[in-house]
Amino acid sequence: MPLDVPITFEVQRRLNLPEDHIRKALSDPEVLVAGMTTALGADGLFVLEAPFRPASFPYEDALHAPAVLTTSRGRRIALVRLEISAWSDDVTGLALRPLSGRPDRWGVRRIEHYFALAHDGADAVMRIICDEVARTMGSDRNIS
């Protein structure tokens, strides 16, 4: 059932941290590793398929990572891509978007489930990154 009103399926968050602090925190191989699974309440799971890596041209300043949003029973709702990029000198953006070519053709129930899991997934990744930046800065205060 196509939607009558076009919408964007991208979910964004702003992290009030410089991008270089986030890159330093994500350089730890134990942070956001492939296969990391996070419960998103009782509704579903967020599964990171690979760690963050530099994106290809023309987006080489961004970091990308593939992930999957599933129901709590493991049924796939959407393959997604996470993207981390500088928003300004002091703020970094986190975006989560489906890899599907036509999410506007999804059914209403799937769209509602996608947005619930996408918002929870973006919040979970943001918390993990912020915690890791705080841990990294605590052990190495001279991050630039």
N, C-alpha and C positions, 0 to 999 in steps of 0.2 A: 504494500500500500504506500505509494509515494506521498510525501508530505506536501501540503498545500503551501506552506510558508517555508522558504529555505532557512536552515539553521546550520550553525557550525558545530561540529562534534568535538572540537578541541577544548580541552580543559586546561586552564593555566593557573599557575601559582607564582607568586613573587617571593623570593628569598632575600631578606635584607642582609645579604652577605656578598662581598666581592667575588667575582667568578674565580679568581686565582686561589682563594681560600677553599672554594668547593672543589676545584681541580686537585689541589693538594690532598684534601680529605679523601677524594675518590681514588687517589693513586694507591691507597692501601688495598692489597688484593683480597682482604677479608671483608671489605665493605661492598655491599650490593653485588654479590657474586652470582654467577649463573646458577639457576635452580632455587634461589632464595624465594621462599614462599611466605606471604604475609596474609593472615586472615583479615577479611574486611567485614567485621561483625559476623552475624549469622548468615549474611546474604551471599558471600562469595570469597574468592581468593585472588590474590595478585601474585603472579609467578614471573620472576625476572628470567628471561631466557639467555641473556648474555650480559656481561658487564658493560659499562659505558665506554664507548670508544669515540675517537674523533670522527666526525662525519666526513663524507666525501665532498669534493668540489661541487658546488660553490659554497657549501656550508661548513668548511673546515674549521671555523672558529667555534662550532657547536659540538656537543657530545651527544651521541645517540645510544639508546639501548632498546632492544626489543623485549616485549613482555606480553603476557596473556592475562586477561580477566576471565575468570571462570565462576560458575555457580559453586556453592559449597559442596555439591556432589561431583564437581569436576567437569561439568558441561561447559564448553568454551562459549563465552559471550562475544569476545572480540580479541583479535591480535592487535596490539597497540605499539606505538613507538614513543618512548620518552625522549625528550630533548632538553638539554641544559645549554643556555646561551646567555651572554651578558645582556642585561637590560639597560644598565648604565654603569658608571664607575663603581657604585656601591651596592647595586642590586642585580641579582641574577634571576632569570626567568626559567621556570620549569613548565614544559608543555607535555601533555599526553594526548595523542590523537590516534584514531583507529587506522589500521593499514588497509581496511576494506576500501575498494574502489567506489562503492555506492552505499554507504551506510544510510542514506536517505531512503533506501528501499527496504530497510528492516521494518519489521512489525512494531506496533506501538509498545507491546510488552518488552520486546528486546531492547528498544531504544530507552525505555524507562530503566530497565535493569543495567544497561550500559552506563547511563549517566550516574546512577547511584554508585556503581562500582568504580567508575572513572574518578569521581570526586574523592571517594574514600581512598583509592589507590594513589592519587596525586598527593593527598594529605599524608599518607603513610610514607611515601618516598621522601617528601619534604621533611618530615620528622626525623627519618633516618639520616638524611644528609645533614640537617642542623645539629643533631646529636654528634655525628662524626666530626663536623667542623669544630664543635665545642671541645671534643676530646683531643683533636689534633692541635688546636690552639692552646689547650691546657698543657700539652707536653712540649709544644714548640711555639712560644709566644712571638717569635720573630718571623711570622708569615708575611710575605709581601706580594 
